[in-house]
Amino acid sequence: MMIRTLLRGPAAFCALATALAAAPGQAQTTANGFDLSVRNIMRGPDLVGRSPEDVRFSEDGRWVYFRWRAPEARDTLPHTWRVPATGGTPEMLADSVADRMAPVTAGSWDASRTRRAFARLGDVYVADVNGNERRITQTPARETGPELSADGRTVYWFSNNNIYATSVDGGPLRQLTDIRADVAPRDPSLEGQRGNLRRQQTELFDVIRDRVEAREARERQDSIRTEVRPVYIGKNASIDYWDVSPSGRYVLLTVADRVEGQQQTVVPFWVTESGYTEPMNVRTKVGDVEGVNRAAMLDLQTHSLTWVQVDSAQRARKVTFEGGEWAPTEDRALLIGIPSDFKDRWLYVVGPDAKVTQVDALRDTAWVGGPGLYTAGFVNNDRVYFMSERTGYAHLYTMPATGGRATPVTSGAWEVTNVTLAPDRQTFFLTTSETHPGERAVYTVPVNGGARTRVTALQGWTEGTLSPDGRTLALLHSTANTPPELYLMPAQPGAQPVQVTESRTAEFRRGPWIKPEVVTFRAGDGQTVYARIYRPRELGAQPHGGAVLFVHGAGYLQNAHRGWSTYFREYMFHHLLASRGYTVMDVDYRGSAGYGAAVRTGIYRYMGGKDMSDHVDAARWLVQNEGVDARRVGLYGGSYGGFITLMGMFNHADVFRSGAALRSVTDWPHYNHGYTSRILNLPHVDTLAYRRSSPIYFAEGLRGDLLIAHGMVDTNVHFSDVVRLTQRLIELGKTNWELAVYPVEDHAFVRADSWADEYRRIYELFERTLRPDSPPLPAANPVAGR
């Protein structure tokens, strides 16, 4: 399907400019009759449409299933659809039929890839490549994670903290484990003086020896009858991961320990059915006591549990283990270990005896991360593959399973972001950014390395799902001004993809949507920074010298790319701002994804450092290159973007006239452990990192106009963050700020009316402070009481 250009040539742009100029306030109507207003664009998916998601193939590879909402649908919920893998018109399945027909996204294949086990609505099923399906369980309990033996004859699953199995073709149900979240009981009668007396009795009297022998014989019989004996994993422990070996004898386990003494924060639910405020216990704060994941090998024949041990230096650093996969036909598994300070990643091969061979070590003096941190597998019994940032960019490597020298499969100043091993184990399908940091395409490369072959030629952002037989690719492809659509193509270079969905509503297609240019500029330290730019003239408007910087959230995320943004509401909002004369820039600041380890870790020990200076440099670039008035630059963003907005308003009042901080972190010791401790270490250890990174300490620097907006039921960045900042601003005597609260919203807003109210306030803030006739930056006011 072709993307239609809705406005062409100078006449069209003049018509659009006339329409925009005539529209009062935020009511903007384009020449095509599109309502470019805050209330309209904040309808989100109801305006744009809902793109396909949860793409998966049937076991025989003949059908592609996906979740989707057709643009003409009357209801607002997505449903399950399917389309032939060769292309065609998608058909929607009734929910009752979809639950029975559609394969799930996850599942486990046997070695020959002729059968697949999966869970559907809490029960276990097995299907073959001919489309035949067998239901294995039908119980009130919830069965999870089913997997098949290598020969496809036995199916295993997890339920009630234990592993079960049965023959696919019929047979008795077997409970393979009796895992108990407790310590092994001790019999005090066998210890000390009591134990000494028992041993003496056994030594002296035949009748006692006869009783003991009879009891042990009964126990042996019970063991044969039950075929399972209890194993103890410790108090407050639970199974986090399990995987049965190819022989069916061993299980690799990772065990999560729940730590006693953790203090969780309370988030009140304000608007409730009961009429009473209802508290929710959510997460701990960074630096609180944290558990680790232990790993063990369980022998299903002897029912012995052997814990994985690493060397003393690694053990002292509290390694957490993440399970990998078994070799194709041998009882050796991959295991990933990461210490509590996150500065290393170790890749191990572990055998049935739970002894490990370390095959790779990745170290970063900041913290290990990037694409593929947990990507590892076996090419064959003798060789493993993994991803690593060892060169500064995430690339694919292979090496002997016994350890040795790693062989790079890919290399260069770009990243591999996804790896799929083809069913024949001879080829990798890769998603990479080698054409441009803001593009993604699918390539193939032999497992032994060599030249890569580009498979997808679509320009923009393309990610693929390979069919079980390796013959077909289902693609989700987008550009900067078109949301992801489903395409199908043979998994061969040069094949033509066929688009099978059109998700955009007719109303959205009338909009003035542009592909914002991705520009680069040099930061003060010489780093190249990428950004999207929205220019007023591209929307048929005259620039008036005001500018707005948008700060994406998530910290480690990429937004200045050539695909459809997850910030699609903001994408449309930037059109509204540009249509009103603002130049808008969206910066991939230090800490963003897509640019290698140096950019990813550029915020180590100082959030609000280089990520903040990248925005200061962006503002100066706009002044020098886009005719922006240095006195009229604003910024806004949510979550991490809200944090940067606060840092900009508090520390760079000479650069940013106004800002809107949404759901923002105000003080990093109050955020979660997993994210924050990687970047800033521990708050009671690295006090400098936390103090210089927390906006609440710099609030006295506020001069421009500030909007703070926050959901009151935010379970991620808690509402208490802005409550504390509010008190700080009050005590400092600051007057040019306002707080907007949203009583029913979590971190990610859901209701369109909340979105509209929030962005109306942002729009009015910029209209009030960044236009040519706006009042100048207020003079610095003294801190109250000082």
PEURZI-V619554 format. One record per run of one state. SS is the DSSP state (H for helix, E for strand, L for the rest). FROM is the first residue (numbers start at 1). TO is the last residue. If there is no record, write none. Layout:
# PEURZI-V619554
SS	FROM	TO
SS	FROM	TO
This chain:
# PEURZI-V619554
L	1	8
H	9	22
L	23	28
E	29	29
L	30	34
E	35	35
L	36	37
H	38	41
L	42	44
H	45	48
L	49	49
E	50	57
L	58	62
E	63	69
L	70	78
E	79	84
L	85	90
E	91	92
L	93	94
H	95	101
L	102	107
E	108	109
L	110	114
E	115	120
L	121	122
E	123	128
L	129	132
E	133	135
L	136	143
E	144	148
L	149	153
E	154	159
L	160	161
E	162	167
L	168	173
E	174	175
L	176	177
E	178	180
L	181	187
H	188	190
L	191	191
H	192	204
L	205	205
H	206	226
L	227	229
E	230	232
L	233	236
E	237	244
L	245	249
E	250	257
L	258	265
E	266	269
L	270	277
E	278	281
L	282	292
E	293	299
L	300	303
E	304	307
L	308	311
H	312	316
L	317	319
E	320	326
L	327	331
E	332	338
L	339	343
E	344	351
L	352	355
E	356	363
L	364	375
E	376	380
L	381	382
E	383	388
L	389	394
E	395	400
L	401	406
E	407	408
L	409	415
E	416	421
L	422	426
E	427	432
L	433	439
E	440	446
L	447	452
E	453	454
L	455	460
E	461	466
L	467	471
E	472	479
L	480	481
E	482	490
L	491	497
E	498	499
L	500	505
H	506	509
L	510	516
E	517	522
L	523	527
E	528	534
L	535	535
H	536	539
L	540	546
E	547	551
L	552	567
H	568	579
L	580	582
E	583	588
L	589	596
H	597	600
L	601	609
H	610	625
L	626	632
E	633	638
L	639	639
H	640	651
L	652	657
E	658	662
L	663	667
H	668	670
L	671	672
H	673	680
L	681	686
H	687	693
L	694	694
H	695	701
L	702	704
E	705	711
L	712	718
H	719	731
L	732	736
E	737	742
L	743	751
H	752	769
L	770	786
